[in-house]
Amino acid sequence: MYHYLKWAALGLFFRRNMRYLVFIAAGFVGIYIADAIYEDMADFAVKTGETGAIGSYLLIKWLVVLVCGGLILFSVMRLGFGSDAKRVTKEKKRGAGKQEIPGNDPIMKRLEKFRRADRLRHRSDLIIEKKRRGK
């Protein structure tokens, strides 16, 4: 049973955080591609004798690395290990202050008594209660 719970928790984590996990993967791929392109362009510049352009290639590489690193950092900070619980409680607190007043809909007016009831009682509860009183 522990095995199923472990996979369920892992699946829930991936489902809730898939966007940020994709951003993290894209950031690492971006850094790898920027480094590979820089090395190829620097080798090409050395072979052709245009070594003056290597500085601009290096600057572009580090700009891409910093942007991708920022994307990775943002995504790691937004991963929801416990942030979803905080968000849900904030939404509940906001919703608790609002009291929805039913409009002119008769069905909603009938359902309002169940929404505000302290205790719901079924027909079976009433029948059992009558039998107990009868004894």
N, C-alpha and C positions, 0 to 999 in steps of 0.2 A: 504494500500500500504506500509506503514511503516513496517508492520509485515513481508512482503515478503522481503523487503530490509534488515531487521535485520537478517533473516534466510539466505539470500544470502551472506551477509558479514561473518556470522559465518561459513557457509559452505566453503567459499573461504579461511578463516583463517585456518580451519582444513585441507583442501586439501593442502595448501602450507606448513604447518608446521607439518604434520602427523608424520614424522620421529622423530622430536624433542619431540613431545608429547608422542610418544611411549617410547623414551629414559627416559623421566621424570617418566612415569609410571613404567618402569622397575627398575629405581633407587629406587623408594619408595617401590616396592615389594621386591627388594633385601635387603633393610634395614630391612623391616619387617621380612623377612625369616631369616636373619642373627641373629636378636634379638631372634626370636623364637627358633632357633637351639641352640644358646648359653644358653638360659634358660634351655632347655631340657638337654644339655650336662652337665651343672653345677649341676642340680638336680641329674642326674645319677652319677656324680663324688662324690657328697656328700653321696648318698645312698650306693655306693660301697666302700667308704672310701678312694678314690684316689683324695684327694683334691689338690695335687700338679699340676695336669693338668689344673686346672681352670684358671691359669694365661695365659697359652698358648691359651686356648679357648677364653679368653677375648681379647688377642692380635689379634687373627684371626678375631674375630667379629669386632673389631675397624678398621682393615685393609679393610674389606669388606664394612663397613659403610663409610669410607673415600673415597673409590673408587666409591661407588654408589652416595655419596654426590657430588663428582667431576663430575660425569656424569650428575647429575641433574643441577648443576651450569652451566656446559658447554651448556646443552640444553636450559636452560632458557636464557642464553646470546645470543644464536643463534636464538631464536624465532624471526620471522620476522614481527614486527609491522610496521616498516618503512624501514627495510634493503633491501627489494626487490626493492623498488623504487630507492634506491641509486645504487644498482647493475645494474638495467636496464639503468640508466643514464650513468653509466660508460661504459657499452657496446655500447650505442649509440655514446658516444664520441669517442670510439675506432673505431667504424665502420664509423664515419663521416670522419676521416682522410684518410681512404682507399678509393681509387677510383678504382672500378673494371673496368678493360678494357676488353671489349668483345673480344673473340677469333675470329676465322675465321667463326663462325656460322652466317649465314646471318640473321636468325631470331633474334638473340640477337643484331645484329647491327641495325635492324629496330626498335627494342624495346628500344634501347638506347636513341633515340630522345625523347621518351615519358618520360623516366626517368629523363632526364635533362631539360625538358621543363618547362618554367615558368608558362605557362597557357595552359591547354588542351582545344581544341576546337572540338566540335562535328559537324557533318553534319548539324544538326538542327541549331546550332549557325551560321554557314556559310549562310544558307538559310535565316534566319532572318536578318542577316547583309546585304545581297544582296537586300532584299525587302526594307529595310530602306534606302539604297542608291538610290534605284529606285524612291522613292517618292520625 
